[in-house]
């Protein structure tokens, strides 16, 4: 698999820790009791979040489908396994917290991946998922055009009818609230929280500090308004039934 094919199918892992990632960590802390928890980062990439979970618990495990990424993530956790999200190699009710950060949109079977996450979390334990919002005006994963993959932010792709969108972006899903919740509708979990959030925009702030700060301030304020429907990602928190 070429680098571009891997980037298209798997997404890019988090290479750096900036304010956007720190903001997401604070959101996680709002909904999850991390202290002493047994954690699975399901699709851990290079282990960026696992490394920062170390401040709260030593019981950190990661799953990553790509071998090279799994190897690089090893120092960040007690254990890293290479496997697919549809077949988690863990016993039922193993984890207090299962974390999925911009991963479920890339798996081959998102229904089965959702079922597996619920299976391995303990009764009373929680899952927290970030994944792409269908109504964000830009498709960030690029498109396939005339047989070739084109990287970059492509506007309005997600607003196209499904048959057209799926031809342009067969490598990645984007979810409406309804389609995301449908994945878990028949599973033994309750919805603790659903929301949408805007991104970190750290690259813009790095290149154009004043503009970046204005964009962040404006969009983070918009999270408290109906305009949040245009947010970049869903934030879904689920709790397994006891």
Backbone as CSV, one residue per row, in Angstrom:
resi,resn,N_x,N_y,N_z,CA_x,CA_y,CA_z,C_x,C_y,C_z
1,UNK,0.849,-1.193,0.000,0.000,0.000,0.000,0.885,1.243,0.000
2,UNK,0.643,2.160,-0.935,1.438,3.381,-1.006,1.086,4.309,0.149
3,UNK,1.943,5.315,0.336,1.681,6.270,1.419,0.343,6.971,1.215
4,UNK,0.056,7.391,-0.023,-1.195,8.102,-0.273,-2.398,7.194,-0.083
5,UNK,-2.273,5.912,-0.481,-3.370,4.973,-0.263,-3.626,4.767,1.229
6,UNK,-2.540,4.646,2.001,-2.695,4.472,3.444,-3.335,5.705,4.067
7,UNK,-2.888,6.881,3.655,-3.459,8.120,4.191,-4.930,8.235,3.856
8,UNK,-5.304,7.776,2.662,-6.703,7.841,2.251,-7.558,6.873,3.049
9,UNK,-7.094,5.633,3.194,-7.899,4.604,3.844,-7.883,4.702,5.362
10,UNK,-6.759,5.097,5.932,-6.618,5.070,7.388,-6.688,6.458,8.022
11,UNK,-6.488,7.503,7.219,-6.328,8.832,7.794,-4.912,9.018,8.299
12,UNK,-4.563,10.242,8.590,-3.237,10.533,9.127,-3.286,10.488,10.653
13,UNK,-2.300,9.863,11.292,-2.275,9.864,12.763,-1.892,11.243,13.282
14,UNK,-2.134,11.479,14.557,-1.712,12.740,15.161,-0.206,12.746,15.371
15,UNK,0.478,13.696,14.740,1.930,13.780,14.847,2.375,14.738,15.955
16,UNK,1.513,15.686,16.299,1.890,16.720,17.269,0.775,16.876,18.297
17,UNK,1.130,17.534,19.381,0.147,17.855,20.428,0.071,19.370,20.520
18,UNK,-1.066,19.909,20.118,-1.266,21.351,20.122,-2.539,21.684,20.882
19,UNK,-2.952,22.931,20.789,-4.100,23.375,21.583,-5.377,22.624,21.209
20,UNK,-5.517,22.243,19.926,-6.714,21.505,19.525,-6.805,20.162,20.210
21,UNK,-5.681,19.447,20.298,-5.666,18.159,20.989,-5.881,18.337,22.492
22,UNK,-5.278,19.381,23.051,-5.454,19.631,24.483,-6.911,19.963,24.794
23,UNK,-7.545,20.691,23.886,-8.958,21.013,24.079,-9.803,19.740,24.077
24,UNK,-9.497,18.819,23.183,-10.242,17.554,23.167,-9.990,16.745,24.434
25,UNK,-8.765,16.777,24.939,-8.481,16.085,26.196,-9.336,16.654,27.321
26,UNK,-9.485,17.953,27.371,-10.339,18.566,28.399,-11.791,18.137,28.236
27,UNK,-12.241,17.983,26.990,-13.600,17.487,26.764,-13.742,16.055,27.268
28,UNK,-12.736,15.244,27.016,-12.753,13.866,27.513,-12.859,13.861,29.033
29,UNK,-12.060,14.675,29.685,-12.058,14.730,31.153,-13.410,15.171,31.705
30,UNK,-14.129,15.951,30.925,-15.450,16.405,31.367,-16.425,15.233,31.500
31,UNK,-16.264,14.207,30.653,-17.230,13.120,30.592,-16.714,11.786,31.103
32,UNK,-15.393,11.677,31.270,-14.793,10.392,31.625,-13.938,10.541,32.876
33,UNK,-14.096,9.632,33.825,-13.241,9.590,35.012,-11.969,8.828,34.632
34,UNK,-10.920,9.544,34.287,-9.692,8.926,33.803,-8.813,8.369,34.929
35,UNK,-8.959,8.890,36.133,-8.065,8.512,37.220,-8.146,7.008,37.507
36,UNK,-7.054,6.312,37.256,-6.980,4.886,37.533,-7.751,4.006,36.574
37,UNK,-8.333,4.581,35.531,-9.165,3.809,34.611,-8.319,2.893,33.725
38,UNK,-8.917,1.776,33.345,-8.324,0.896,32.338,-8.846,1.370,30.979
39,UNK,-7.936,1.860,30.142,-8.307,2.578,28.928,-7.872,1.814,27.686
40,UNK,-8.737,1.820,26.674,-8.373,1.373,25.334,-8.517,2.552,24.385
41,UNK,-7.417,2.913,23.731,-7.477,3.872,22.629,-7.600,3.046,21.362
42,UNK,-8.801,3.012,20.821,-9.155,2.122,19.714,-8.861,2.813,18.380
43,UNK,-7.648,2.585,17.876,-7.154,3.302,16.713,-6.204,4.386,17.175
44,UNK,-5.168,3.968,17.885,-4.341,4.904,18.656,-3.309,5.643,17.831
45,UNK,-3.118,5.268,16.558,-2.112,5.952,15.762,-0.737,5.815,16.380
46,UNK,-0.089,6.940,16.601,1.254,6.954,17.184,1.234,7.021,18.706
47,UNK,0.042,6.967,19.295,-0.066,6.948,20.756,-0.085,8.320,21.401
48,UNK,-0.451,9.334,20.651,-0.416,10.702,21.180,-1.316,10.872,22.391
49,UNK,-2.552,10.397,22.290,-3.468,10.537,23.432,-3.081,9.592,24.560
50,UNK,-2.630,8.404,24.231,-2.188,7.482,25.279,-1.084,8.102,26.120
51,UNK,-0.196,8.800,25.469,0.896,9.453,26.181,0.366,10.479,27.175
52,UNK,-0.669,11.212,26.788,-1.219,12.239,27.678,-2.185,11.674,28.713
53,UNK,-2.731,10.488,28.458,-3.529,9.811,29.486,-2.656,9.327,30.638
54,UNK,-1.347,9.273,30.424,-0.434,8.769,31.455,-0.473,9.608,32.720
55,UNK,-0.884,10.855,32.607,-0.991,11.715,33.787,-2.112,11.265,34.725
56,UNK,-2.989,10.387,34.231,-4.173,9.999,35.005,-4.206,8.519,35.368
57,UNK,-3.573,7.678,34.552,-3.646,6.244,34.826,-2.480,5.516,34.157
58,UNK,-1.990,4.457,34.806,-0.968,3.630,34.154,-1.575,2.543,33.259
59,UNK,-2.882,2.367,33.331,-3.530,1.224,32.677,-4.005,1.615,31.270
60,UNK,-3.041,1.779,30.366,-3.342,2.309,29.038,-2.970,1.286,27.965
61,UNK,-3.939,1.011,27.097,-3.734,0.052,26.019,-4.189,0.678,24.708
62,UNK,-3.533,0.269,23.643,-3.871,0.811,22.339,-4.047,-0.271,21.301
63,UNK,-4.893,0.002,20.319,-5.066,-0.867,19.174,-4.830,-0.036,17.923
64,UNK,-4.048,-0.594,17.004,-3.726,0.116,15.760,-3.581,-0.906,14.634
65,UNK,-4.210,-0.649,13.508,-4.199,-1.613,12.415,-2.904,-1.584,11.614
66,UNK,-2.222,-0.438,11.591,-0.993,-0.310,10.806,0.227,-0.659,11.664
67,UNK,1.031,-1.592,11.182,2.148,-2.098,11.973,3.149,-1.007,12.335
68,UNK,3.525,-0.174,11.381,4.548,0.837,11.666,4.073,1.830,12.719
69,UNK,2.811,2.179,12.673,2.268,3.089,13.680,2.189,2.407,15.045
70,UNK,1.784,1.138,15.057,1.691,0.400,16.323,3.049,0.317,17.004
71,UNK,4.101,0.071,16.233,5.449,-0.012,16.799,5.849,1.322,17.419
72,UNK,5.566,2.420,16.741,5.944,3.728,17.258,5.137,4.106,18.499
73,UNK,3.924,3.547,18.619,3.076,3.856,19.778,3.454,3.073,21.024
74,UNK,4.269,2.028,20.894,4.552,1.129,22.019,5.034,1.832,23.286
75,UNK,5.901,2.841,23.216,6.366,3.474,24.468,5.294,4.247,25.233
76,UNK,4.132,4.457,24.622,3.114,5.299,25.250,2.120,4.524,26.094
77,UNK,2.223,3.195,26.148,1.175,2.404,26.796,1.723,1.131,27.396
78,UNK,0.885,0.455,28.203,1.238,-0.864,28.741,1.325,-1.894,27.634
79,UNK,0.467,-1.733,26.643,0.463,-2.684,25.546,-0.207,-2.098,24.325
80,UNK,0.365,-2.390,23.159,-0.215,-1.999,21.881,-0.390,-3.258,21.053
81,UNK,-1.578,-3.462,20.498,-1.810,-4.612,19.642,-2.152,-4.139,18.243
82,UNK,-1.731,-4.924,17.264,-2.072,-4.638,15.883,-3.260,-5.493,15.497
83,UNK,-4.377,-4.848,15.205,-5.599,-5.565,14.847,-6.589,-4.574,14.261
84,UNK,-7.666,-5.122,13.712,-8.719,-4.291,13.152,-9.795,-4.022,14.199
85,UNK,-10.461,-2.881,14.063,-11.492,-2.507,15.017,-12.709,-3.399,14.999
86,UNK,-12.890,-4.161,13.921,-14.040,-5.064,13.842,-13.818,-6.364,14.596
87,UNK,-12.582,-6.630,15.008,-12.272,-7.872,15.748,-11.304,-7.531,16.871
88,UNK,-11.790,-6.873,17.895,-10.926,-6.455,18.999,-10.450,-7.691,19.772
89,UNK,-9.146,-7.854,19.941,-8.606,-9.055,20.592,-8.584,-8.929,22.115
90,UNK,-9.733,-8.606,22.688,-9.854,-8.431,24.135,-11.120,-9.128,24.612
91,UNK,-11.092,-9.550,25.865,-12.259,-10.207,26.446,-13.385,-9.200,26.662
92,UNK,-14.568,-9.727,26.775,-15.729,-8.904,27.072,-15.539,-8.190,28.410
93,UNK,-16.007,-6.943,28.481,-15.996,-6.153,29.717,-14.589,-5.999,30.294
94,UNK,-13.646,-5.587,29.470,-12.258,-5.420,29.898,-11.945,-3.995,30.347
95,UNK,-12.545,-2.997,29.705,-12.099,-1.614,29.868,-13.145,-0.730,30.551
96,UNK,-12.630,0.216,31.337,-13.502,1.241,31.915,-13.861,2.302,30.881
97,UNK,-12.959,2.523,29.935,-13.131,3.594,28.957,-12.555,3.150,27.614
98,UNK,-13.376,3.254,26.584,-12.924,3.005,25.215,-13.013,4.323,24.453
99,UNK,-11.893,4.711,23.868,-11.757,5.996,23.180,-11.553,5.750,21.690
100,UNK,-12.295,6.497,20.861,-12.159,6.400,19.404,-12.110,7.812,18.835
101,UNK,-10.943,8.203,18.379,-10.733,9.579,17.915,-10.545,9.615,16.401
102,UNK,-11.615,9.980,15.692,-11.571,10.116,14.233,-11.072,8.819,13.576
103,UNK,-11.691,7.707,13.984,-11.282,6.389,13.493,-12.427,5.629,12.837
104,UNK,-13.610,5.658,13.437,-14.691,4.780,12.994,-15.094,5.049,11.553
105,UNK,-14.836,6.251,11.070,-15.170,6.590,9.687,-14.293,5.856,8.673
106,UNK,-13.174,5.282,9.143,-12.229,4.624,8.245,-12.348,3.102,8.229
107,UNK,-13.039,2.507,9.192,-13.064,1.049,9.271,-13.903,0.461,8.145
108,UNK,-13.674,-0.809,7.837,-14.415,-1.457,6.757,-15.896,-1.610,7.108
109,UNK,-16.188,-1.934,8.369,-17.571,-2.187,8.804,-17.801,-1.413,10.099
110,UNK,-18.414,-0.241,10.001,-18.574,0.580,11.199,-19.608,0.019,12.162
111,UNK,-20.592,-0.725,11.666,-21.566,-1.358,12.573,-20.886,-2.397,13.456
112,UNK,-20.040,-3.213,12.861,-19.334,-4.233,13.624,-18.316,-3.593,14.566
113,UNK,-17.662,-2.523,14.124,-16.711,-1.825,14.994,-17.412,-1.238,16.209
114,UNK,-18.598,-0.696,16.017,-19.370,-0.162,17.139,-19.739,-1.274,18.116
115,UNK,-20.176,-2.401,17.587,-20.555,-3.536,18.427,-19.380,-4.032,19.248
116,UNK,-18.194,-4.067,18.645,-17.005,-4.537,19.341,-16.603,-3.590,20.472
117,UNK,-16.691,-2.298,20.242,-16.356,-1.342,21.305,-17.277,-1.522,22.502
118,UNK,-18.554,-1.719,22.233,-19.512,-1.929,23.324,-19.209,-3.244,24.044
119,UNK,-18.835,-4.255,23.315,-18.551,-5.562,23.916,-17.421,-5.486,24.939
120,UNK,-16.353,-4.752,24.617,-15.169,-4.796,25.473,-15.204,-3.790,26.620
121,UNK,-16.183,-2.891,26.649,-16.272,-1.954,27.765,-17.058,-2.595,28.910
122,UNK,-16.690,-2.266,30.127,-17.351,-2.832,31.304,-18.759,-2.246,31.480
123,UNK,-19.676,-2.994,32.084,-20.961,-2.392,32.457,-20.733,-1.169,33.347
124,UNK,-21.354,-0.084,32.995,-21.132,1.174,33.696,-19.965,1.966,33.133
125,UNK,-19.170,1.342,32.270,-18.061,2.032,31.626,-18.553,2.885,30.466
126,UNK,-17.660,3.696,29.942,-18.068,4.646,28.907,-17.216,4.553,27.645
127,UNK,-17.847,4.942,26.545,-17.181,5.114,25.265,-17.275,6.592,24.895
128,UNK,-16.213,7.104,24.307,-16.250,8.472,23.793,-15.693,8.462,22.385
129,UNK,-16.478,9.013,21.470,-16.155,8.947,20.050,-16.154,10.343,19.451
130,UNK,-15.066,10.687,18.774,-15.030,11.832,17.875,-15.047,11.282,16.451
131,UNK,-15.889,11.840,15.587,-15.909,11.409,14.188,-16.481,12.525,13.319
132,UNK,-16.235,12.476,12.003,-16.602,13.597,11.130,-18.101,13.864,11.060
133,UNK,-18.432,15.138,11.042,-19.803,15.603,10.924,-20.142,15.807,9.444
134,UNK,-21.225,15.211,9.006,-21.628,15.295,7.592,-21.887,16.734,7.160
135,UNK,-22.253,17.603,8.102,-22.658,18.956,7.717,-21.530,19.978,7.849
136,UNK,-20.327,19.512,8.138,-19.175,20.408,8.052,-18.957,20.751,6.581
137,UNK,-18.759,22.013,6.239,-18.763,22.411,4.823,-17.593,21.894,4.001
138,UNK,-16.592,21.282,4.625,-15.382,20.868,3.919,-15.104,19.392,4.189
139,UNK,-14.805,18.643,3.129,-14.322,17.276,3.291,-12.801,17.334,3.397
140,UNK,-12.283,16.972,4.580,-10.865,17.156,4.857,-9.992,16.001,4.365
141,UNK,-10.603,14.905,3.968,-9.829,13.722,3.618,-9.504,13.628,2.132
142,UNK,-9.858,14.655,1.357,-9.606,14.599,-0.072,-10.630,13.753,-0.804
143,UNK,-10.454,13.629,-2.117,-11.386,12.874,-2.946,-10.618,12.054,-3.979
144,UNK,-11.330,11.103,-4.544,-10.830,10.407,-5.724,-11.426,11.073,-6.955
145,UNK,-10.565,11.417,-7.898,-11.016,12.104,-9.096,-10.292,11.522,-10.305
146,UNK,-11.075,10.944,-11.240,-10.509,10.309,-12.421,-9.443,9.271,-12.048
147,UNK,-9.769,8.472,-11.020,-8.904,7.368,-10.656,-7.705,7.715,-9.814
148,UNK,-7.587,8.954,-9.409,-6.437,9.362,-8.609,-6.915,10.043,-7.334
149,UNK,-6.142,9.850,-6.259,-6.480,10.463,-4.984,-5.925,11.875,-4.923
150,UNK,-6.760,12.825,-4.566,-6.353,14.219,-4.444,-6.474,14.648,-2.994
151,UNK,-5.346,14.922,-2.354,-5.358,15.403,-0.986,-5.896,16.829,-0.937
152,UNK,-6.296,17.232,0.246,-6.692,18.627,0.421,-8.108,18.750,0.938
153,UNK,-8.466,19.943,1.305,-9.793,20.255,1.809,-10.696,20.611,0.632
154,UNK,-11.729,19.803,0.431,-12.615,19.979,-0.716,-13.979,20.458,-0.207
155,UNK,-14.389,21.661,-0.582,-15.650,22.186,-0.046,-16.874,21.492,-0.635
156,UNK,-17.898,21.383,0.209,-19.259,21.006,-0.172,-19.440,19.544,-0.597
157,UNK,-18.402,18.733,-0.548,-18.539,17.326,-0.934,-19.569,16.623,-0.056
158,UNK,-19.545,16.919,1.232,-20.439,16.239,2.165,-21.899,16.627,1.988
159,UNK,-22.156,17.680,1.229,-23.531,18.102,0.995,-24.147,17.433,-0.226
160,UNK,-23.350,16.680,-0.950,-23.850,16.002,-2.140,-24.686,14.781,-1.756
161,UNK,-25.605,14.359,-2.619,-26.363,13.122,-2.353,-25.411,11.944,-2.170
162,UNK,-25.835,10.984,-1.370,-24.963,9.859,-1.022,-24.314,9.164,-2.220
163,UNK,-25.053,8.844,-3.291,-24.404,8.142,-4.402,-23.231,8.919,-4.996
164,UNK,-23.346,10.237,-5.046,-22.266,11.051,-5.605,-21.135,11.187,-4.600
165,UNK,-21.490,11.469,-3.338,-20.440,11.606,-2.320,-19.621,10.327,-2.199
166,UNK,-20.285,9.183,-2.213,-19.581,7.920,-2.025,-18.644,7.610,-3.193
167,UNK,-18.940,8.130,-4.373,-18.017,7.956,-5.496,-16.787,8.848,-5.326
168,UNK,-16.986,10.042,-4.802,-15.871,10.967,-4.607,-15.049,10.617,-3.375
169,UNK,-15.705,10.106,-2.350,-15.004,9.818,-1.088,-15.373,8.430,-0.574
170,UNK,-15.045,7.387,-1.339,-15.383,6.032,-0.896,-14.515,5.556,0.249
171,UNK,-13.465,6.300,0.548,-12.472,5.896,1.539,-12.803,6.381,2.935
172,UNK,-13.836,7.204,3.082,-14.103,7.780,4.406,-15.580,8.137,4.520
173,UNK,-16.129,7.930,5.709,-17.517,8.291,5.976,-17.596,9.648,6.670
174,UNK,-18.752,10.270,6.569,-19.089,11.436,7.381,-20.513,11.195,7.885
175,UNK,-20.752,11.471,9.157,-22.000,11.061,9.793,-22.917,12.239,10.101
176,UNK,-24.187,12.035,9.846,-25.199,12.880,10.464,-25.407,12.391,11.885
177,UNK,-26.101,13.170,12.699,-26.391,12.713,14.057,-27.169,11.402,14.007
178,UNK,-28.154,11.331,13.111,-28.981,10.133,13.034,-28.205,8.903,12.627
179,UNK,-27.329,9.038,11.621,-26.581,7.864,11.159,-25.561,7.402,12.191
180,UNK,-25.021,8.337,12.972,-24.087,7.956,14.032,-24.806,7.220,15.152
181,UNK,-25.908,7.760,15.630,-26.639,7.116,16.722,-27.221,5.771,16.294
182,UNK,-27.517,5.629,15.007,-28.071,4.374,14.506,-27.099,3.217,14.701
183,UNK,-25.791,3.496,14.674,-24.792,2.444,14.872,-24.949,1.766,16.228
184,UNK,-25.454,2.504,17.217,-25.521,2.009,18.589,-26.955,1.777,19.066
185,UNK,-27.922,1.955,18.164,-29.330,1.933,18.567,-29.753,0.604,19.173
186,UNK,-29.221,-0.510,18.685,-29.639,-1.828,19.171,-28.627,-2.448,20.128
187,UNK,-27.716,-1.638,20.636,-26.679,-2.129,21.542,-26.986,-1.692,22.976
188,UNK,-26.444,-2.404,23.976,-26.786,-2.116,25.380,-26.042,-0.907,25.940
189,UNK,-26.315,0.253,25.367,-25.710,1.493,25.829,-26.776,2.588,25.861
190,UNK,-26.520,3.578,26.684,-27.367,4.770,26.670,-26.523,5.970,26.261
191,UNK,-27.160,6.930,25.604,-26.468,8.137,25.185,-26.371,9.085,26.379
192,UNK,-25.150,9.362,26.803,-24.906,10.317,27.890,-24.856,11.735,27.337
193,UNK,-24.233,11.863,26.179,-24.086,13.204,25.581,-23.841,13.067,24.091
194,UNK,-24.456,13.928,23.325,-24.094,14.119,21.921,-23.962,15.609,21.653
195,UNK,-22.882,15.971,21.006,-22.678,17.354,20.611,-21.815,17.413,19.369
196,UNK,-21.597,18.610,18.886,-20.674,18.834,17.777,-19.667,19.880,18.208
197,UNK,-18.487,19.798,17.652,-17.432,20.737,18.017,-16.733,21.228,16.754
198,UNK,-16.090,22.361,16.874,-15.233,22.866,15.807,-13.791,22.444,16.080
199,UNK,-12.945,22.616,15.085,-11.586,22.103,15.156,-10.633,22.987,15.929
200,UNK,-9.358,22.588,15.917,-8.333,23.342,16.628,-7.785,24.508,15.837
201,UNK,-7.727,24.356,14.504,-7.240,25.419,13.612,-5.876,25.936,14.039
202,UNK,-5.050,25.029,14.551,-3.724,25.415,15.039,-2.790,25.822,13.907
203,UNK,-2.926,25.201,12.745,-2.063,25.574,11.625,-2.324,26.996,11.163
204,UNK,-3.601,27.374,11.135,-3.930,28.758,10.767,-3.374,29.722,11.801
205,UNK,-3.546,29.378,13.076,-3.057,30.263,14.135,-1.533,30.378,14.099
206,UNK,-0.864,29.287,13.727,0.602,29.318,13.649,1.063,30.255,12.535
207,UNK,0.396,30.181,11.362,0.806,31.005,10.226,0.319,32.443,10.347
208,UNK,-0.910,32.604,10.839,-1.531,33.926,10.941,-2.132,34.061,12.340
209,UNK,-1.324,34.391,13.326,-1.766,34.351,14.728,-3.045,35.141,15.006
210,UNK,-3.137,36.357,14.530,-4.325,37.163,14.824,-5.577,36.568,14.204
211,UNK,-5.469,36.213,12.929,-6.622,35.622,12.251,-7.004,34.304,12.911
212,UNK,-6.017,33.496,13.241,-6.292,32.215,13.878,-7.035,32.373,15.191
213,UNK,-6.616,33.327,15.988,-7.284,33.554,17.280,-8.727,34.021,17.073
214,UNK,-8.944,34.851,16.062,-10.306,35.323,15.778,-11.191,34.167,15.339
215,UNK,-10.654,33.320,14.453,-11.422,32.160,13.982,-11.787,31.248,15.146
216,UNK,-10.806,30.946,15.986,-11.070,30.082,17.139,-12.128,30.683,18.061
217,UNK,-11.953,31.932,18.400,-12.884,32.591,19.327,-14.300,32.581,18.762
218,UNK,-14.419,32.863,17.463,-15.731,32.919,16.831,-16.388,31.550,16.781
219,UNK,-15.632,30.535,16.338,-16.218,29.210,16.166,-16.480,28.521,17.504
220,UNK,-15.625,28.742,18.485,-15.886,28.129,19.791,-17.119,28.755,20.439
221,UNK,-17.334,30.045,20.195,-18.565,30.676,20.672,-19.780,30.109,19.935
222,UNK,-19.600,29.771,18.655,-20.701,29.230,17.855,-21.142,27.855,18.331
223,UNK,-20.296,27.163,19.107,-20.685,25.858,19.645,-21.861,25.957,20.600
224,UNK,-22.132,27.147,21.072,-23.262,27.354,21.980,-24.481,27.896,21.243
225,UNK,-24.455,27.840,19.912,-25.545,28.360,19.083,-25.991,27.277,18.104
226,UNK,-27.093,27.522,17.365,-27.516,26.545,16.345,-26.493,26.328,15.236
227,UNK,-25.534,27.245,15.089,-24.510,27.079,14.055,-23.587,25.894,14.344
228,UNK,-23.683,25.338,15.534,-22.845,24.186,15.876,-23.133,22.996,14.973
229,UNK,-24.284,22.990,14.309,-24.600,21.904,13.374,-23.556,21.809,12.268
230,UNK,-22.793,22.884,12.054,-21.747,22.908,11.031,-20.383,22.522,11.592
231,UNK,-20.319,22.041,12.825,-19.054,21.695,13.451,-18.306,20.604,12.693
232,UNK,-17.018,20.533,12.937,-16.173,19.594,12.204,-16.396,18.149,12.633
233,UNK,-16.711,17.934,13.915,-16.799,16.567,14.447,-17.965,16.409,15.407
234,UNK,-18.470,15.190,15.458,-19.384,14.791,16.520,-18.575,14.442,17.767
235,UNK,-19.153,14.697,18.918,-18.655,14.196,20.196,-19.780,13.380,20.811
236,UNK,-19.585,12.066,20.853,-20.605,11.158,21.365,-20.067,10.415,22.574
237,UNK,-20.827,10.475,23.679,-20.470,9.768,24.902,-21.574,8.755,25.198
238,UNK,-21.185,7.498,25.366,-22.114,6.409,25.638,-21.718,5.701,26.924
239,UNK,-22.704,5.163,27.621,-22.439,4.371,28.834,-23.080,3.015,28.674
240,UNK,-22.327,1.970,28.995,-22.854,0.614,28.861,-23.803,0.304,30.005
241,UNK,-24.881,-0.337,29.669,-25.890,-0.673,30.666,-25.349,-1.695,31.666
242,UNK,-25.781,-1.552,32.889,-25.374,-2.475,33.951,-26.339,-3.638,34.037
